[in-house]
Amino acid sequence: MGDLKMSSQVIKEKIGFIGGGNMAKAICEGIIKNGLAQYQQIIVSGPHIENLSWWIERGVTAYTENGRVVDEADVIFLAMKPHILPSAIANVHETLALPVKSKLFVSVLAGIQLEQLENVLSPLEECARIIRVMPNTPMMVGEGCTAFCPGIRATPHDIILVKNILEVSGVCKQVPEAMINAIGALAGSGPAFVYLIIEALADAGVKQGIPRAMAIEMAAQTTLGAAKMVLSTGKHTAVLKDEVCSPGGTTIAGIHALESGGVRASLFNAVEAAAKRSAELGQKRN
């Protein structure tokens, strides 16, 4: 099923977002930049209209009533903070004009399991179709890394639709739900870890006399190039590392300094901490 594609990638459905933060923006931009839909097909809601200016400037219909999104959209992305979910759905109840029928709900909420989503959404639609996804913000530039897990009522069409929405902006994998929190920690939080590494590399370059702007550009391009080498060559990262490390050379001296500083343990701890926090967020209640 992971290799299925729609005959056309153009989306006819109206796409809604309850919550208009960075992840919702990343998904929206991925859809628009790749020609799957137009801004006029997008609907968004948030508690404060002034916080939706990014959307309004692009011609997106914006509301403060979550029920309006559910009324008008065919696919509804739940993109609020995890602990806000109960109050957000309560607002749907309060502002809904029509009975909910044949809607697809797509959750990007960290830590919230499919079973929890079914329980929260069942008063809206008894047999709600749900897909849980874990995207990341580099979708905005076509380099996302996303995982998804369909609920038991999601149809093959639902799965293909969501996969098409996500994979036009990067890598997209269907996975068991048990892997979602770990992937969120690695791929969802991972960009922030990489930004920190790029910043540190740039700072080190500045210390060595490289102008700031040039140091940031070189650090970022070096990171991009290294990532492309991993993906395009298929070589193990250890092999690629060894190809740069000449005996007694500069790079192996730097590798020794990194290992002495515990860079591996720090990254292990970062991913583990993010995964643990994701699970904790799933247990929070508003």
VOLUM-687216 format. One line per 10 residues: number of its first residue (from 1); their letters; for each residue x, y, z of C-alpha. Coordinates in Angstrom, 2 decimals. Layout:
BEGIN
NUM) a) X:Y:Z; ...;
REM end
This chain:
BEGIN
1) mgdlkmssqv) 0.00:0.00:0.00; 2.94:2.32:0.64; 3.66:2.55:-3.12; 0.11:3.41:-4.24; -0.43:6.72:-5.97; -3.44:8.67:-7.12; -3.77:9.02:-10.89; -3.47:12.77:-10.39; -1.80:14.52:-7.49; -4.11:17.52:-7.67;
11) ikekigfigg) -6.31:17.59:-4.56; -9.99:18.36:-5.09; -10.84:18.19:-1.41; -10.89:21.25:0.84; -8.14:21.07:3.45; -8.70:22.45:6.95; -6.33:23.18:9.81; -7.44:23.56:13.40; -4.39:25.36:14.67; -2.29:27.62:12.46;
21) gnmakaiceg) 1.22:27.21:13.89; 4.52:26.30:12.25; 3.68:22.67:11.50; 0.37:23.60:9.88; 2.19:26.23:7.81; 4.80:23.68:6.72; 2.15:21.21:5.55; 0.21:23.97:3.79; 3.28:25.29:1.99; 4.18:21.77:0.88;
31) iiknglaqyq) 0.73:21.36:-0.63; 0.75:24.75:-2.37; 4.35:24.84:-3.64; 3.96:21.43:-5.26; 0.75:22.37:-7.04; -1.55:19.98:-5.18; -4.00:22.70:-4.21; -4.55:26.45:-4.06; -4.80:28.69:-1.02; -8.51:29.11:-1.76;
41) qiivsgphie) -8.97:25.41:-0.88; -7.45:25.92:2.57; -9.38:26.80:5.74; -7.78:27.50:9.10; -8.92:28.32:12.61; -7.26:29.60:15.74; -8.37:31.27:18.98; -7.01:34.69:17.98; -7.57:36.03:14.47; -4.53:38.32:14.74;
51) nlswwiergv) -2.31:35.23:15.00; -3.62:34.00:11.64; -2.28:36.94:9.61; 0.21:34.68:7.75; -2.75:32.68:6.42; -4.99:35.64:5.67; -2.23:37.36:3.67; -2.16:34.31:1.39; -5.90:34.27:0.76; -6.73:31.44:3.15;
61) taytengrvv) -10.16:31.55:4.81; -9.57:32.01:8.54; -11.93:31.64:11.49; -11.81:31.71:15.26; -14.54:29.04:15.32; -13.17:25.50:14.90; -16.60:24.25:13.87; -16.42:26.34:10.69; -13.36:24.39:9.60; -15.11:21.06:10.20;
71) deadviflam) -18.20:22.33:8.38; -16.33:23.42:5.27; -13.28:21.12:4.95; -13.16:17.51:3.78; -9.81:16.78:5.42; -9.16:18.34:8.83; -5.63:18.53:10.22; -5.59:18.68:14.02; -2.56:20.91:14.52; -2.99:22.48:17.94;
81) kphilpsaia) -0.86:21.75:21.03; -1.64:18.25:22.35; -3.09:19.40:25.66; -5.42:21.80:23.82; -7.19:18.96:21.97; -10.18:18.57:24.35; -10.97:22.29:24.41; -10.44:22.58:20.66; -12.94:19.79:20.01; -15.32:21.35:22.54;
91) nvhetlalpv) -15.16:24.53:20.45; -16.02:22.46:17.37; -19.18:21.28:19.17; -20.10:24.82:20.14; -19.61:26.34:16.68; -20.59:23.47:14.36; -23.49:24.27:12.02; -23.90:20.87:10.34; -23.69:17.24:11.47; -20.24:15.78:10.86;
101) ksklfvsvla) -20.31:13.21:8.08; -17.55:11.60:5.99; -14.72:13.74:7.30; -11.10:12.63:7.45; -9.21:13.80:10.54; -5.41:13.92:10.35; -3.60:14.39:13.65; -0.13:15.93:13.94; -0.37:15.96:17.74; 2.71:14.62:19.49;
111) giqleqlenv) 1.99:11.74:21.85; -1.77:11.47:21.19; -2.53:7.88:20.19; -5.14:6.77:17.67; -7.29:5.28:20.43; -7.31:8.60:22.30; -8.20:10.44:19.11; -11.09:8.07:18.44; -12.42:8.66:21.95; -12.18:12.44:21.64;
121) lspleecari) -13.71:12.55:18.16; -16.44:9.94:18.63; -19.00:12.48:19.95; -18.48:14.42:16.71; -18.60:11.45:14.36; -19.12:7.95:15.71; -17.02:6.25:13.04; -14.46:8.98:12.44; -11.71:8.23:9.94; -8.36:9.14:11.46;
131) irvmpntpmm) -4.74:9.12:10.33; -1.95:10.02:12.69; 1.06:11.74:11.11; 4.39:13.00:12.37; 5.77:15.61:9.93; 8.60:18.11:10.32; 9.03:21.75:9.33; 11.56:21.20:6.47; 8.47:20.27:4.45; 8.37:24.02:3.75;
141) vgegctafcp) 11.46:23.67:1.53; 10.64:20.27:0.05; 12.91:18.27:2.35; 10.49:16.91:4.93; 10.73:13.60:6.74; 7.32:12.27:7.73; 5.76:9.12:9.13; 2.07:8.23:9.29; -0.16:5.55:10.76; -3.78:5.07:9.64;
151) giratphdii) -6.61:4.27:12.02; -8.75:1.19:11.46; -11.50:3.15:9.65; -9.20:5.02:7.27; -9.90:3.98:3.69; -7.31:3.18:0.99; -8.24:6.50:-0.64; -7.58:8.31:2.68; -4.16:6.70:2.96; -3.16:7.54:-0.60;
161) lvknilevsg) -4.42:11.12:-0.22; -2.46:11.77:2.96; 0.64:10.05:1.59; 0.49:12.23:-1.54; 0.13:15.37:0.59; 3.15:14.45:2.66; 5.56:12.83:0.23; 5.63:15.68:-2.31; 7.60:17.57:0.33; 10.17:14.88:1.12;
171) vckqvpeami) 10.40:11.37:2.51; 7.17:9.76:3.76; 6.85:6.35:5.42; 3.89:4.36:6.72; 4.87:2.85:10.07; 3.31:1.02:13.03; 1.96:3.39:15.63; 4.47:2.13:18.18; 7.22:3.87:16.16; 5.56:7.28:15.90;
181) naigalagsg) 6.94:8.85:19.10; 10.47:7.72:18.27; 10.21:9.10:14.73; 8.83:12.33:16.12; 11.88:12.61:18.36; 14.31:11.83:15.53; 12.71:13.57:12.54; 10.27:16.00:14.17; 12.66:17.41:16.76; 15.78:16.54:14.76;
191) pafvyliiea) 15.88:19.74:12.69; 16.32:21.79:15.88; 19.22:19.53:16.89; 20.81:20.05:13.46; 20.28:23.83:13.64; 22.14:23.80:16.93; 25.00:21.85:15.33; 25.11:24.27:12.37; 25.13:27.22:14.77; 27.96:25.67:16.77;
201) ladagvkqgi) 29.99:24.96:13.63; 29.46:28.55:12.49; 30.49:29.90:15.89; 33.64:27.78:15.70; 34.35:29.22:12.27; 33.90:32.76:13.59; 36.37:31.97:16.36; 38.86:30.97:13.68; 38.39:34.28:11.87; 35.66:33.52:9.31;
211) pramaiemaa) 33.05:36.32:8.94; 29.71:35.38:10.55; 27.55:35.29:7.41; 30.12:33.24:5.54; 30.57:30.86:8.48; 26.81:30.19:8.69; 26.55:29.63:4.93; 29.52:27.25:4.89; 28.33:25.35:7.95; 24.84:24.94:6.47;
221) qttlgaakmv) 26.14:23.95:3.01; 28.56:21.46:4.57; 25.69:19.89:6.51; 23.53:19.77:3.37; 26.35:18.23:1.33; 27.10:15.59:3.95; 23.42:14.63:4.15; 23.22:14.32:0.35; 26.31:12.10:0.36; 24.59:9.73:2.80;
231) lstgkhtavl) 21.38:9.59:0.76; 22.90:9.47:-2.74; 25.82:7.08:-2.22; 24.11:4.52:0.00; 27.37:4.13:1.88; 27.39:3.59:5.64; 28.07:6.79:7.52; 31.15:5.22:9.13; 32.60:4.55:5.66; 31.93:8.13:4.56;
241) kdevcspggt) 33.55:9.41:7.75; 36.61:7.25:7.21; 36.97:8.56:3.65; 37.49:12.07:5.07; 39.83:11.01:7.86; 43.43:10.79:6.65; 45.89:9.02:9.00; 47.29:11.56:11.41; 45.33:14.32:9.65; 43.19:17.26:10.67;
251) tiagihales) 39.78:15.56:10.48; 40.63:12.64:12.75; 41.95:15.16:15.29; 38.56:16.87:15.14; 36.71:13.56:15.44; 38.75:12.78:18.56; 37.68:16.12:20.06; 34.00:15.38:19.27; 34.17:11.91:20.80; 35.91:13.32:23.86;
261) ggvraslfna) 33.05:15.82:24.21; 30.45:13.05:24.15; 28.68:14.12:20.95; 27.18:10.65:20.41; 25.88:10.38:23.96; 24.43:13.90:23.74; 22.47:13.04:20.58; 21.31:9.74:22.10; 20.08:11.67:25.13; 18.41:14.37:23.00;
271) veaaakrsae) 16.35:11.89:20.96; 15.48:9.87:24.07; 14.40:13.02:25.95; 12.23:14.17:23.04; 10.56:10.76:22.71; 9.91:10.64:26.46; 8.41:14.13:26.37; 6.18:13.16:23.46; 4.75:10.30:25.51; 4.22:12.65:28.46;
281) lgqkrn) 2.36:15.17:26.29; -0.01:12.40:25.25; -0.99:11.93:28.88; -1.72:15.62:29.54; -5.26:16.88:29.76; -6.49:20.43:29.38;
REM end
